[in-house]
Structures are given as structure tokens and as C-alpha cells.
Amino acid sequence: MILAVANTKGGVGKTTLAFLISVARARAGRDVWLVDGDPQGSASTAATVRADGGREPILACSAYPDARALGIQLRRQASKFEDIVIDVGGRDTEALRVALVLADTVLIPVQPRGLDIWALGAIASLVEGARSTRDGLRALAVINLADPGISADNTDAVAALADFSAFEVLTTQLVRRKAFAAAAAHGMGIDELSPGDPKAVSELEALVSIVYAYDSNRGTL
């Protein structure tokens, strides 16, 4: 399965999620390839920190911020891996557009803030454009960096997301927790962090379970 973690809005935590999902799948015994399509290269840095720290399994990771190289390498090497996770976005780039055309699923992290919701029109249009090129792209929007507990912002964000027909809005949410950023910064999976955060572990496990519970070709259970 090819999963793109993307948004045209920066600061939504897409790189952290892409890395943590990759590690979670690798630790579950999957053959994973993390592809960094963001010029900032943060996902590649996290993978390097993991390798330098001697943590197993080491993630296969490649950086292709150039759209043409990204497309060529994905087509050539996709069959070598069970799971491919692509970190792209932060703005509308050709690399993001290529990733949407080649991905089976796109995961769109969204902060529960007005400016982030208003900016969703751009990624919604790109998703619809990709679907006009290929069939079967599944788009999942997830509230990330959510407020803890019951929050009007969280509730309002879910309601606003429902207005975008391009996305399926996931019921699971990820709360703004230090553990997520700390784990990625140290090249760790969320369940490798010490001291651990059981709530963070549970939230990421729920997200990974939902994302990978569907047939990658049909988008059905």
C-alpha cells in the first residue's frame, strides 16, 4: 500500500505522523519504505537519527523532493516494499500532485483551527484532480494536534470537515502531546519512547489500524 501524508497547509504535523506510522508498520514486521518528498527533509533526518541510534528495525528512507524523480522512483521500486509512506506537502508542489496520483490512500492531518479548516479547499481540489486521473484514491482527514478533553474547537473542526465531500473524516483523533514530537525527534516509534505516554501510543495505534484496515485497491473493508 502506498500512503501519502499530505496537506497544502504547513504546521499540521504531517512529517511526524509519516515517520511514526512508518516506524509502527516496520515494528509490526512490515517491509517499509519512507519516502521524503518535502524539500525540508525532516522525515529523512528522523530516519537518519534512528539509524545512527542503532534502533531496529532501521527504516529504508529516500528523499525525492523533485517531482519527476519521485514519480520515476516510486514506479520503479514500489513492488519491492509492502508499505510505502510518502511525506509531502506543506504547500502545493508538483511532488505532492505526483504522490496523490500514485498513492492508494492520502492521510490529511488537520489542526482544529479556523485557518487550517479554511485552507482545506486547496488540498480538496488536488484530491479531486488526482481522482480525475486515476480511480480509487482514498482520502482520510484526521484531526491532529487536537485540544485535550472536550473542546469546542475539536467539535467545530469535525463539523466543518463534513462539508468537504473529497474526504472521509476519521472518528479517531490525535491530541497535542509532547510525546509525538519527542519520539520523532529522537528517531523513535511512539511505543519506544521512555518514559512512555500510553495515551499517545493508543491514539497512534488507533490511527494506524484504521488507515491500514482497508484494501488498498478498493478502499473497502
C-alpha positions as CSV (number, residue, x, y, z in Angstrom):
1,M,0.0,0.0,0.0
2,I,1.2,3.5,-0.8
3,L,0.2,6.1,1.8
4,A,0.8,9.8,1.2
5,V,0.6,12.0,4.3
6,A,-0.1,15.4,2.9
7,N,-1.6,18.8,3.2
8,T,-1.1,22.1,1.5
9,K,-1.1,23.8,4.9
10,G,2.1,23.6,6.8
11,G,2.4,23.0,10.6
12,V,-0.2,20.3,10.8
13,G,2.2,17.5,11.9
14,K,2.3,15.6,8.7
15,T,6.0,14.7,8.9
16,T,5.8,13.5,12.5
17,L,2.8,11.3,11.5
18,A,4.5,9.9,8.4
19,F,7.6,8.9,10.4
20,L,5.7,7.5,13.4
21,I,3.4,5.5,11.1
22,S,6.4,4.2,9.2
23,V,8.1,3.0,12.4
24,A,4.9,1.4,13.7
25,R,4.5,-0.6,10.5
26,A,8.1,-1.6,10.4
27,R,8.0,-2.7,14.1
28,A,4.9,-4.8,13.1
29,G,7.1,-6.7,10.7
30,R,6.2,-5.0,7.5
31,D,8.8,-4.1,4.8
32,V,8.5,-0.3,4.8
33,W,9.9,2.4,2.6
34,L,9.7,6.0,3.9
35,V,9.8,8.5,1.0
36,D,10.6,12.1,1.8
37,G,9.1,14.3,-0.8
38,D,9.4,17.5,1.2
39,P,12.4,19.8,0.5
40,Q,12.9,20.4,4.2
41,G,13.9,16.8,4.5
42,S,12.7,16.4,8.1
43,A,11.5,12.8,7.6
44,S,14.9,11.8,6.2
45,T,16.5,13.4,9.2
46,A,14.4,11.4,11.6
47,A,15.2,8.2,9.8
48,T,18.9,9.0,9.9
49,V,18.7,9.8,13.7
50,R,17.0,6.4,14.1
51,A,19.8,4.6,12.2
52,D,22.5,6.5,14.0
53,G,21.0,5.5,17.3
54,G,21.1,1.8,16.3
55,R,17.4,1.3,16.6
56,E,15.9,-1.7,14.9
57,P,14.3,-2.0,12.5
58,I,16.2,0.6,10.5
59,L,13.9,2.3,8.1
60,A,14.6,2.3,4.4
61,C,14.3,6.0,3.5
62,S,14.8,8.0,0.3
63,A,14.5,11.7,-0.4
64,Y,12.9,12.8,-3.7
65,P,11.7,16.4,-3.4
66,D,11.9,16.6,-7.2
67,A,8.5,15.5,-8.6
68,R,10.0,13.8,-11.7
69,A,12.4,11.8,-9.6
70,L,9.7,11.0,-7.1
71,G,7.4,9.6,-9.8
72,I,10.1,7.6,-11.5
73,Q,11.5,6.0,-8.3
74,L,8.0,5.2,-6.9
75,R,7.1,3.4,-10.1
76,R,10.4,1.5,-10.3
77,Q,10.6,0.5,-6.7
78,A,7.1,0.2,-5.3
79,S,6.9,-3.6,-5.9
80,K,10.0,-4.1,-3.6
81,F,8.1,-3.0,-0.4
82,E,4.9,-3.9,1.4
83,D,4.2,-0.4,2.7
84,I,5.3,2.9,1.3
85,V,4.8,6.1,3.2
86,I,5.3,9.4,1.4
87,D,5.8,12.7,3.3
88,V,4.8,15.5,1.0
89,G,3.1,18.9,1.3
90,G,3.2,22.0,3.3
91,R,2.2,23.7,0.1
92,D,1.0,22.9,-3.4
93,T,4.0,21.3,-5.1
94,E,4.4,19.1,-8.1
95,A,5.8,16.4,-5.8
96,L,2.5,16.5,-3.8
97,R,0.5,16.2,-7.0
98,V,2.6,13.2,-8.2
99,A,2.2,11.5,-4.8
100,L,-1.6,11.9,-4.9
101,V,-1.7,10.2,-8.4
102,L,0.4,7.3,-7.3
103,A,-0.9,6.8,-3.7
104,D,-3.6,4.3,-2.7
105,T,-4.6,6.5,0.3
106,V,-3.8,10.0,1.3
107,L,-3.9,10.9,5.0
108,I,-4.6,14.6,5.6
109,P,-3.8,15.8,9.1
110,V,-5.8,18.9,10.1
111,Q,-5.4,21.1,13.1
112,P,-8.8,22.1,14.8
113,R,-8.2,25.8,14.0
114,G,-10.2,28.1,11.7
115,L,-7.3,29.0,9.4
116,D,-6.5,25.3,8.9
117,I,-10.1,24.4,8.1
118,W,-10.4,27.4,5.6
119,A,-7.2,26.2,3.9
120,L,-8.6,22.7,3.2
121,G,-10.2,23.8,-0.1
122,A,-6.7,23.6,-1.8
123,I,-6.0,20.0,-0.8
124,A,-9.6,19.0,-1.6
125,S,-9.2,20.4,-5.1
126,L,-5.9,18.4,-5.5
127,V,-7.6,15.2,-4.3
128,E,-10.4,15.6,-6.8
129,G,-7.9,16.4,-9.6
130,A,-6.0,13.2,-8.8
131,R,-9.2,11.2,-8.9
132,S,-9.9,12.5,-12.3
133,T,-6.6,11.0,-13.4
134,R,-6.8,7.7,-11.6
135,D,-9.6,5.7,-9.8
136,G,-9.6,4.6,-6.2
137,L,-7.7,7.3,-4.3
138,R,-9.0,7.2,-0.7
139,A,-8.7,10.5,1.2
140,L,-8.8,10.4,5.0
141,A,-8.9,13.5,7.1
142,V,-7.8,13.2,10.7
143,I,-7.9,15.8,13.5
144,N,-4.3,16.2,14.6
145,L,-2.8,18.3,17.4
146,A,-6.3,18.4,18.9
147,D,-7.2,20.0,22.2
148,P,-7.3,17.6,25.2
149,G,-10.7,16.7,26.5
150,I,-14.0,18.1,25.2
151,S,-13.3,21.1,23.1
152,A,-15.5,23.3,21.0
153,D,-12.6,23.7,18.5
154,N,-12.4,20.0,18.0
155,T,-16.1,19.6,17.6
156,D,-16.4,22.6,15.2
157,A,-13.5,21.2,13.1
158,V,-15.2,17.8,12.7
159,A,-18.4,19.6,11.6
160,A,-16.5,21.8,9.2
161,L,-14.7,18.9,7.7
162,A,-18.0,17.2,6.9
163,D,-18.6,20.0,4.3
164,F,-15.7,18.6,2.2
165,S,-17.0,15.7,0.1
166,A,-13.5,14.9,-1.0
167,F,-12.5,13.5,2.4
168,E,-13.6,10.8,4.8
169,V,-13.4,12.2,8.3
170,L,-11.9,9.8,10.8
171,T,-13.5,9.5,14.2
172,T,-10.2,8.9,15.9
173,Q,-8.2,12.0,16.8
174,L,-4.6,12.7,17.9
175,V,-4.2,15.1,20.8
176,R,-1.5,17.7,21.0
177,R,1.1,15.7,23.0
178,K,4.8,16.2,23.6
179,A,5.4,12.5,23.1
180,F,4.7,12.5,19.4
181,A,7.2,15.3,18.6
182,A,9.7,13.9,21.1
183,A,9.6,10.4,19.6
184,A,10.1,11.6,16.0
185,A,12.9,14.0,17.1
186,H,14.8,11.0,18.6
187,G,14.1,8.7,15.7
188,M,11.8,6.5,17.8
189,G,8.5,5.0,17.4
190,I,5.8,6.3,19.8
191,D,6.0,3.0,21.8
192,E,9.8,3.2,22.1
193,L,9.8,6.5,24.0
194,S,10.8,6.4,27.6
195,P,9.1,7.4,29.8
196,G,6.2,6.4,27.6
197,D,2.8,8.1,27.1
198,P,0.2,5.3,26.9
199,K,-2.5,7.7,25.6
200,A,-0.2,8.7,22.7
201,V,0.5,5.1,22.0
202,S,-3.2,4.3,21.9
203,E,-4.0,7.2,19.6
204,L,-1.4,6.3,17.1
205,E,-2.3,2.6,17.2
206,A,-5.9,3.5,16.5
207,L,-4.9,5.7,13.5
208,V,-2.7,3.1,12.0
209,S,-5.3,0.4,12.5
210,I,-7.9,2.5,10.6
211,V,-5.6,3.6,7.8
212,Y,-4.4,0.0,7.1
213,A,-7.7,-1.8,7.7
214,Y,-8.9,-1.2,4.2
215,D,-8.0,-2.9,0.9
216,S,-5.5,-0.6,-0.8
217,N,-7.1,-1.0,-4.2
218,R,-10.8,-0.9,-3.4
219,G,-11.0,1.3,-0.2
220,T,-13.4,-1.2,1.4
221,L,-13.2,-3.4,4.4
